[in-house]
């Protein structure tokens, strides 16, 4: 069973984009806006994704 919620993090690079893209290809949906921070050396990204539940009463939103 897939996790209903994942928060993907990583350096702002091609690998991060590939990880988010793979999650979308697997059936996850974006949840909210991406977040960015700077650790003094590089930009770190985060993106939440959710697995669709099929429940019309779910509070899950897609962006």
Biopython code that builds the backbone (N, CA, C, O; Angstrom):
import numpy as np
from Bio.PDB.StructureBuilder import StructureBuilder

atoms = [
    (1, "UNK", "N", (0.841, -1.183, 0.000)),
    (1, "UNK", "CA", (0.000, 0.000, 0.000)),
    (1, "UNK", "C", (0.886, 1.246, 0.000)),
    (1, "UNK", "O", (1.885, 1.306, 0.717)),
    (2, "UNK", "N", (0.520, 2.216, -0.791)),
    (2, "UNK", "CA", (1.283, 3.461, -0.878)),
    (2, "UNK", "C", (1.053, 4.309, 0.368)),
    (2, "UNK", "O", (-0.019, 4.269, 0.972)),
    (3, "UNK", "N", (2.069, 5.073, 0.742)),
    (3, "UNK", "CA", (1.896, 6.062, 1.800)),
    (3, "UNK", "C", (0.944, 7.125, 1.285)),
    (3, "UNK", "O", (1.038, 7.520, 0.123)),
    (4, "UNK", "N", (0.032, 7.596, 2.120)),
    (4, "UNK", "CA", (-0.917, 8.616, 1.669)),
    (4, "UNK", "C", (-0.251, 9.972, 1.530)),
    (4, "UNK", "O", (-0.702, 10.792, 0.731)),
    (5, "UNK", "N", (0.803, 10.231, 2.282)),
    (5, "UNK", "CA", (1.462, 11.531, 2.272)),
    (5, "UNK", "C", (2.964, 11.327, 2.253)),
    (5, "UNK", "O", (3.500, 10.503, 2.993)),
    (6, "UNK", "N", (3.637, 12.082, 1.402)),
    (6, "UNK", "CA", (5.108, 12.069, 1.369)),
    (6, "UNK", "C", (5.583, 13.502, 1.257)),
    (6, "UNK", "O", (4.951, 14.318, 0.587)),
    (7, "UNK", "N", (6.679, 13.812, 1.901)),
    (7, "UNK", "CA", (7.325, 15.105, 1.747)),
    (7, "UNK", "C", (8.714, 14.830, 1.183)),
    (7, "UNK", "O", (9.589, 14.303, 1.869)),
    (8, "UNK", "N", (8.892, 15.196, -0.069)),
    (8, "UNK", "CA", (10.138, 14.920, -0.778)),
    (8, "UNK", "C", (11.060, 16.119, -0.609)),
    (8, "UNK", "O", (10.648, 17.255, -0.846)),
    (9, "UNK", "N", (12.285, 15.881, -0.209)),
    (9, "UNK", "CA", (13.246, 16.967, -0.014)),
    (9, "UNK", "C", (14.542, 16.654, -0.736)),
    (9, "UNK", "O", (14.841, 15.500, -1.041)),
    (10, "UNK", "N", (15.302, 17.698, -1.002)),
    (10, "UNK", "CA", (16.603, 17.511, -1.612)),
    (10, "UNK", "C", (17.163, 18.809, -2.139)),
    (10, "UNK", "O", (16.485, 19.836, -2.140)),
    (11, "UNK", "N", (18.411, 18.761, -2.590)),
    (11, "UNK", "CA", (19.042, 19.919, -3.211)),
    (11, "UNK", "C", (18.233, 20.322, -4.437)),
    (11, "UNK", "O", (17.605, 19.482, -5.082)),
    (12, "UNK", "N", (18.254, 21.605, -4.751)),
    (12, "UNK", "CA", (17.561, 22.117, -5.935)),
    (12, "UNK", "C", (18.374, 21.736, -7.168)),
    (12, "UNK", "O", (19.169, 22.523, -7.681)),
    (13, "UNK", "N", (18.153, 20.509, -7.625)),
    (13, "UNK", "CA", (18.881, 20.013, -8.788)),
    (13, "UNK", "C", (18.000, 19.068, -9.591)),
    (13, "UNK", "O", (16.838, 18.842, -9.252)),
    (14, "UNK", "N", (18.553, 18.532, -10.634)),
    (14, "UNK", "CA", (17.826, 17.639, -11.530)),
    (14, "UNK", "C", (17.307, 16.405, -10.807)),
    (14, "UNK", "O", (16.215, 15.930, -11.115)),
    (15, "UNK", "N", (18.059, 15.880, -9.860)),
    (15, "UNK", "CA", (17.646, 14.675, -9.132)),
    (15, "UNK", "C", (16.378, 14.922, -8.319)),
    (15, "UNK", "O", (15.497, 14.064, -8.258)),
    (16, "UNK", "N", (16.287, 16.103, -7.691)),
    (16, "UNK", "CA", (15.073, 16.434, -6.938)),
    (16, "UNK", "C", (13.876, 16.455, -7.884)),
    (16, "UNK", "O", (12.833, 15.875, -7.581)),
    (17, "UNK", "N", (14.023, 17.120, -9.028)),
    (17, "UNK", "CA", (12.933, 17.199, -10.009)),
    (17, "UNK", "C", (12.541, 15.809, -10.496)),
    (17, "UNK", "O", (11.357, 15.533, -10.686)),
    (18, "UNK", "N", (13.507, 14.942, -10.697)),
    (18, "UNK", "CA", (13.220, 13.575, -11.128)),
    (18, "UNK", "C", (12.450, 12.815, -10.061)),
    (18, "UNK", "O", (11.551, 12.040, -10.389)),
    (19, "UNK", "N", (12.780, 13.019, -8.790)),
    (19, "UNK", "CA", (12.089, 12.324, -7.699)),
    (19, "UNK", "C", (10.632, 12.761, -7.605)),
    (19, "UNK", "O", (9.742, 11.934, -7.406)),
    (20, "UNK", "N", (10.390, 14.071, -7.749)),
    (20, "UNK", "CA", (9.010, 14.564, -7.732)),
    (20, "UNK", "C", (8.264, 14.055, -8.963)),
    (20, "UNK", "O", (7.120, 13.613, -8.857)),
    (21, "UNK", "N", (8.901, 14.116, -10.120)),
    (21, "UNK", "CA", (8.277, 13.627, -11.350)),
    (21, "UNK", "C", (7.938, 12.146, -11.239)),
    (21, "UNK", "O", (6.874, 11.724, -11.690)),
    (22, "UNK", "N", (8.823, 11.352, -10.646)),
    (22, "UNK", "CA", (8.560, 9.923, -10.480)),
    (22, "UNK", "C", (7.358, 9.702, -9.573)),
    (22, "UNK", "O", (6.528, 8.836, -9.847)),
    (23, "UNK", "N", (7.255, 10.469, -8.502)),
    (23, "UNK", "CA", (6.099, 10.343, -7.612)),
    (23, "UNK", "C", (4.805, 10.652, -8.374)),
    (23, "UNK", "O", (3.799, 9.967, -8.192)),
    (24, "UNK", "N", (4.833, 11.677, -9.220)),
    (24, "UNK", "CA", (3.654, 12.008, -10.019)),
    (24, "UNK", "C", (3.347, 10.887, -11.012)),
    (24, "UNK", "O", (2.184, 10.532, -11.206)),
    (25, "UNK", "N", (4.370, 10.335, -11.632)),
    (25, "UNK", "CA", (4.176, 9.208, -12.553)),
    (25, "UNK", "C", (3.603, 7.990, -11.838)),
    (25, "UNK", "O", (2.858, 7.211, -12.432)),
    (26, "UNK", "N", (3.950, 7.825, -10.562)),
    (26, "UNK", "CA", (3.451, 6.700, -9.769)),
    (26, "UNK", "C", (2.002, 6.876, -9.347)),
    (26, "UNK", "O", (1.375, 5.931, -8.868)),
    (27, "UNK", "N", (1.458, 8.095, -9.524)),
    (27, "UNK", "CA", (0.055, 8.334, -9.180)),
    (27, "UNK", "C", (-0.179, 9.339, -8.071)),
    (27, "UNK", "O", (-1.326, 9.681, -7.782)),
    (28, "UNK", "N", (0.889, 9.823, -7.440)),
    (28, "UNK", "CA", (0.730, 10.846, -6.412)),
    (28, "UNK", "C", (0.297, 12.161, -7.039)),
    (28, "UNK", "O", (0.499, 12.388, -8.232)),
    (29, "UNK", "N", (-0.298, 13.022, -6.228)),
    (29, "UNK", "CA", (-0.693, 14.360, -6.650)),
    (29, "UNK", "C", (0.074, 15.373, -5.808)),
    (29, "UNK", "O", (0.368, 15.123, -4.638)),
    (30, "UNK", "N", (0.398, 16.524, -6.413)),
    (30, "UNK", "CA", (1.034, 17.586, -5.641)),
    (30, "UNK", "C", (0.095, 18.059, -4.546)),
    (30, "UNK", "O", (-1.121, 18.093, -4.735)),
    (31, "UNK", "N", (0.653, 18.421, -3.407)),
    (31, "UNK", "CA", (-0.130, 18.945, -2.292)),
    (31, "UNK", "C", (0.522, 20.241, -1.839)),
    (31, "UNK", "O", (1.597, 20.227, -1.239)),
    (32, "UNK", "N", (-0.123, 21.348, -2.126)),
    (32, "UNK", "CA", (0.415, 22.641, -1.734)),
    (32, "UNK", "C", (1.567, 23.080, -2.616)),
    (32, "UNK", "O", (1.894, 22.453, -3.624)),
    (33, "UNK", "N", (2.165, 24.177, -2.198)),
    (33, "UNK", "CA", (3.274, 24.766, -2.945)),
    (33, "UNK", "C", (4.604, 24.172, -2.505)),
    (33, "UNK", "O", (4.725, 23.685, -1.381)),
    (34, "UNK", "N", (5.595, 24.210, -3.376)),
    (34, "UNK", "CA", (6.924, 23.764, -2.952)),
    (34, "UNK", "C", (7.504, 24.739, -1.940)),
    (34, "UNK", "O", (7.115, 25.906, -1.897)),
    (35, "UNK", "N", (8.425, 24.263, -1.138)),
    (35, "UNK", "CA", (9.113, 25.134, -0.186)),
    (35, "UNK", "C", (10.599, 25.128, -0.504)),
    (35, "UNK", "O", (11.143, 24.134, -0.984)),
    (36, "UNK", "N", (11.238, 26.240, -0.233)),
    (36, "UNK", "CA", (12.667, 26.393, -0.490)),
    (36, "UNK", "C", (13.333, 26.996, 0.728)),
    (36, "UNK", "O", (12.739, 27.812, 1.433)),
    (37, "UNK", "N", (14.558, 26.598, 0.970)),
    (37, "UNK", "CA", (15.363, 27.207, 2.017)),
    (37, "UNK", "C", (16.813, 27.195, 1.552)),
    (37, "UNK", "O", (17.183, 26.452, 0.643)),
    (38, "UNK", "N", (17.610, 28.014, 2.180)),
    (38, "UNK", "CA", (19.031, 28.090, 1.848)),
    (38, "UNK", "C", (19.818, 27.706, 3.083)),
    (38, "UNK", "O", (19.612, 28.284, 4.150)),
    (39, "UNK", "N", (20.713, 26.743, 2.959)),
    (39, "UNK", "CA", (21.454, 26.251, 4.116)),
    (39, "UNK", "C", (22.840, 26.883, 4.254)),
    (39, "UNK", "O", (23.680, 26.396, 5.012)),
    (40, "UNK", "N", (23.071, 27.971, 3.516)),
    (40, "UNK", "CA", (24.360, 28.632, 3.558)),
    (40, "UNK", "C", (25.265, 28.230, 2.417)),
    (40, "UNK", "O", (26.241, 28.915, 2.112)),
    (41, "UNK", "N", (24.937, 27.113, 1.785)),
    (41, "UNK", "CA", (25.727, 26.608, 0.663)),
    (41, "UNK", "C", (24.876, 26.368, -0.571)),
    (41, "UNK", "O", (25.263, 26.729, -1.683)),
    (42, "UNK", "N", (23.707, 25.752, -0.368)),
    (42, "UNK", "CA", (22.856, 25.400, -1.494)),
    (42, "UNK", "C", (21.379, 25.568, -1.140)),
    (42, "UNK", "O", (21.006, 25.636, 0.032)),
    (43, "UNK", "N", (20.558, 25.632, -2.171)),
    (43, "UNK", "CA", (19.113, 25.737, -1.986)),
    (43, "UNK", "C", (18.556, 24.325, -1.798)),
    (43, "UNK", "O", (18.876, 23.416, -2.564)),
    (44, "UNK", "N", (17.722, 24.153, -0.772)),
    (44, "UNK", "CA", (17.076, 22.885, -0.474)),
    (44, "UNK", "C", (15.584, 23.041, -0.769)),
    (44, "UNK", "O", (14.958, 24.010, -0.339)),
    (45, "UNK", "N", (15.024, 22.088, -1.501)),
    (45, "UNK", "CA", (13.614, 22.114, -1.903)),
    (45, "UNK", "C", (12.827, 21.070, -1.129)),
    (45, "UNK", "O", (13.374, 20.075, -0.654)),
    (46, "UNK", "N", (11.543, 21.320, -1.016)),
    (46, "UNK", "CA", (10.623, 20.343, -0.455)),
    (46, "UNK", "C", (9.292, 20.423, -1.180)),
    (46, "UNK", "O", (8.820, 21.513, -1.503)),
    (47, "UNK", "N", (8.694, 19.285, -1.432)),
    (47, "UNK", "CA", (7.380, 19.240, -2.069)),
    (47, "UNK", "C", (6.575, 18.106, -1.471)),
    (47, "UNK", "O", (7.017, 16.957, -1.452)),
    (48, "UNK", "N", (5.386, 18.438, -0.980)),
    (48, "UNK", "CA", (4.484, 17.423, -0.460)),
    (48, "UNK", "C", (3.693, 16.817, -1.612)),
    (48, "UNK", "O", (3.288, 17.516, -2.540)),
    (49, "UNK", "N", (3.479, 15.508, -1.538)),
    (49, "UNK", "CA", (2.632, 14.799, -2.486)),
    (49, "UNK", "C", (1.708, 13.881, -1.691)),
    (49, "UNK", "O", (2.066, 13.402, -0.615)),
    (50, "UNK", "N", (0.514, 13.644, -2.235)),
    (50, "UNK", "CA", (-0.459, 12.783, -1.566)),
    (50, "UNK", "C", (-0.953, 11.726, -2.536)),
    (50, "UNK", "O", (-1.012, 11.946, -3.746)),
    (51, "UNK", "N", (-1.304, 10.579, -1.985)),
    (51, "UNK", "CA", (-1.890, 9.501, -2.764)),
    (51, "UNK", "C", (-3.396, 9.706, -2.767)),
    (51, "UNK", "O", (-3.996, 9.845, -1.701)),
    (52, "UNK", "N", (-4.023, 9.730, -3.948)),
    (52, "UNK", "CA", (-5.474, 9.951, -3.991)),
    (52, "UNK", "C", (-6.219, 8.811, -3.289)),
    (52, "UNK", "O", (-5.922, 7.635, -3.500)),
    (53, "UNK", "N", (-7.189, 9.181, -2.453)),
    (53, "UNK", "CA", (-7.916, 8.167, -1.693)),
    (53, "UNK", "C", (-9.200, 7.737, -2.380)),
    (53, "UNK", "O", (-9.738, 6.672, -2.079)),
    (54, "UNK", "N", (-9.697, 8.551, -3.298)),
    (54, "UNK", "CA", (-10.962, 8.244, -3.939)),
    (54, "UNK", "C", (-12.152, 8.606, -3.076)),
    (54, "UNK", "O", (-13.295, 8.383, -3.473)),
    (55, "UNK", "N", (-11.900, 9.165, -1.892)),
    (55, "UNK", "CA", (-12.951, 9.554, -0.960)),
    (55, "UNK", "C", (-13.343, 10.994, -1.246)),
    (55, "UNK", "O", (-12.521, 11.898, -1.098)),
    (56, "UNK", "N", (-14.594, 11.222, -1.656)),
    (56, "UNK", "CA", (-15.059, 12.562, -1.991)),
    (56, "UNK", "C", (-15.059, 13.488, -0.779)),
    (56, "UNK", "O", (-15.037, 14.708, -0.940)),
    (57, "UNK", "N", (-15.083, 12.931, 0.432)),
    (57, "UNK", "CA", (-15.086, 13.736, 1.651)),
    (57, "UNK", "C", (-13.690, 14.003, 2.178)),
    (57, "UNK", "O", (-13.530, 14.602, 3.241)),
    (58, "UNK", "N", (-12.682, 13.563, 1.446)),
    (58, "UNK", "CA", (-11.306, 13.746, 1.874)),
    (58, "UNK", "C", (-10.946, 15.216, 1.853)),
    (58, "UNK", "O", (-11.436, 15.959, 1.003)),
    (59, "UNK", "N", (-10.088, 15.654, 2.783)),
    (59, "UNK", "CA", (-9.626, 17.047, 2.792)),
    (59, "UNK", "C", (-8.371, 17.209, 1.936)),
    (59, "UNK", "O", (-7.708, 18.244, 1.989)),
    (60, "UNK", "N", (-8.053, 16.196, 1.157)),
    (60, "UNK", "CA", (-6.882, 16.243, 0.275)),
    (60, "UNK", "C", (-7.168, 17.181, -0.881)),
    (60, "UNK", "O", (-8.187, 17.049, -1.560)),
    (61, "UNK", "N", (-6.268, 18.129, -1.105)),
    (61, "UNK", "CA", (-6.395, 19.036, -2.232)),
    (61, "UNK", "C", (-5.202, 18.863, -3.138)),
    (61, "UNK", "O", (-4.129, 18.462, -2.688)),
    (62, "UNK", "N", (-5.374, 19.154, -4.377)),
    (62, "UNK", "CA", (-4.268, 19.075, -5.319)),
    (62, "UNK", "C", (-3.957, 20.465, -5.813)),
    (62, "UNK", "O", (-4.834, 21.325, -5.897)),
    (63, "UNK", "N", (-2.699, 20.672, -6.136)),
    (63, "UNK", "CA", (-2.287, 21.982, -6.618)),
    (63, "UNK", "C", (-1.997, 21.897, -8.097)),
    (63, "UNK", "O", (-1.631, 22.898, -8.713)),
]
sb = StructureBuilder()
sb.init_structure("model")
sb.init_model(0)
sb.init_chain("A")
sb.init_seg("    ")
for serial, (resi, resn, name, xyz) in enumerate(atoms, 1):
    if name == "N":
        sb.init_residue(resn, " ", resi, " ")
    sb.init_atom(name, np.array(xyz, "f"), 0.0, 1.0, " ", f" {name:<3s}", serial, name[0])
structure = sb.get_structure()
